[in-house]
Amino acid sequence: MEIPVVKKIAAAEEAAWVNPGLRPYGEVSLEVTMEDIEDAEDRLARFAPFIVKCFPETADRGGLIESSLTPVPKMQAYLDKAYGSGIRGRLMVKQDSHLAIAGSVKARGGIYEVLKHTEDLALEAGLITIGDDYSVLASEACRKFFRQYTIQVGSTGNLGLSIGIASAAVGYEVIVHMSADARQWKKDMLRSHGVKVVEYASDYSEAVKNGRRESDADPKSYFIDDENSKNLFMGYAVAAKRLRSQLEELDVKVDEAHPLFVYIPCGVGGAPGGVTFGLKELWGDNVHCFFVEPVQAPCMLLGMATGLHNDISVQDVGLTGLTHADGLAVGRPSGFVGKVMEPLLSGEFTLKDKWLYEYMRNLLETEDIFLEPSACAAFDGPARLLKYEETRAYIREHGLEDKMKDAVHIAWATGGRLVPEDVREEYKKTCLD
Ligand SMILES: *Cc1c(COP(=O)(O)O)cnc(C)c1O
């Protein structure tokens, strides 16, 4: 391969990559639209009474599954002191790590798709009409109806948790196909919700392939397809408008003079891609979205830099795909998401696993916020945006140098709340070379 960044990532070196395909937002035309996001928002609003009934923990947000946006000035100062980040403006954390029900960003896409399927089945069977109070779907009669159906999904862990818990609440039979990277506690937690967990010795793509095949063989089974699903993507995209309200509450402006930088850990691409699409719809060229991936599993970067998307895997360039970031342990990206991201994504960072644990301890010590290792990848963005020549050039070329003092940086914290106490203790002690 002659693309320089591909050489670097094939050697498992840490890298920053700026997307040469990024276009002014006004010139971009996409297969997904703001109407798709609004359709998802409306559906989630219809389900809010049902969500409150099944998950009382969501009552104070009226059945909306939403997380806080938290300024983290002490972490910001620490990144500057310990790593010389040089970041000015304000650093914040979007705490999807603490989302209700699933404790990860998957509570957006995963639960949304389960509800979408539930609505489709319920409307078809005449259990509800669009204007009804959907809390009737939590009745014993409805649960009995849903019990005839199965939902299946392939997962490295968190998607399985989100879909497993939500589907079990509706009443479905659930089968989660888990890759070898999935952590034991995630499998145990799912089984405790009555979910059937099928374990594979192979990686994520293999788990998805098997799950898809088994589900397709059963007419009453629905497969949630993380590699291709537009529904999942829209569930994630809903985050954007809610973030806008939260920024307004904090009196933070995003416009030409006040750029917004967002850093999101990336696995197959659905979660960071959906969030990015929503943010670009709202703020266009004033928001700059970067994904972060482990050096052994930079599948989205590889797919985008080569233009091959899901036709190339990290194993094809000699990487293992193995990482402590279980949520990011994906060897082949979503082709659907990669293509949508082509004109939207600003760039990517890759990092070694050891930083996951360092950033985890840094955040815990400075701000008393716990995240799981995968989520901590987000901090590589603010830590190193100004360290790499590639991203410094991006800032210069976009005329942002003078605006950086008024910028907002959001590290998208994608998971952590459900990590059991003993596992947390183990993570806190983990030091890698
Ligand atoms: C799934 C996940 C991601 C990435 O989402 P994808 O849709 O796989 O790209 C990031 N962080 C955590 C904690 C996750 O569980």
The ligand as an SDF file (V2000), in Angstrom:
LIG
                    3D

 15 15  0  0  0  0  0  0  0  0999 V2000
  -19.5790   -0.1380   21.0150 C   0  0  0  0  0  0  0  0  0  0  0  0
  -18.7130    0.7710   21.7280 C   0  0  0  0  0  0  0  0  0  0  0  0
  -18.0180    1.7800   21.0600 C   0  0  0  0  0  0  0  0  0  0  0  0
  -18.0170    1.9850   19.5740 C   0  0  0  0  0  0  0  0  0  0  0  0
  -19.2390    1.8290   18.9090 O   0  0  0  0  0  0  0  0  0  0  0  0
  -19.2970    1.1740   17.4730 P   0  0  0  0  0  0  0  0  0  0  0  0
  -20.6930    1.3340   17.0260 O   0  0  0  0  0  0  0  0  0  0  0  0
  -18.9050   -0.2720   17.6100 O   0  0  0  0  0  0  0  0  0  0  0  0
  -18.2960    1.8890   16.6410 O   0  0  0  0  0  0  0  0  0  0  0  0
  -17.2170    2.6130   21.8310 C   0  0  0  0  0  0  0  0  0  0  0  0
  -17.1150    2.4680   23.1600 N   0  0  0  0  0  0  0  0  0  0  0  0
  -17.7780    1.5190   23.8370 C   0  0  0  0  0  0  0  0  0  0  0  0
  -17.6360    1.4320   25.3140 C   0  0  0  0  0  0  0  0  0  0  0  0
  -18.5940    0.6380   23.1430 C   0  0  0  0  0  0  0  0  0  0  0  0
  -19.2470   -0.3120   23.8170 O   0  0  0  0  0  0  0  0  0  0  0  0
  1  2  1  0
  2  3  1  0
  2 14  2  0
  3  4  1  0
  3 10  2  0
  4  5  1  0
  5  6  1  0
  6  7  2  0
  6  8  1  0
  6  9  1  0
 10 11  1  0
 11 12  2  0
 12 13  1  0
 12 14  1  0
 14 15  1  0
M  END
$$$$
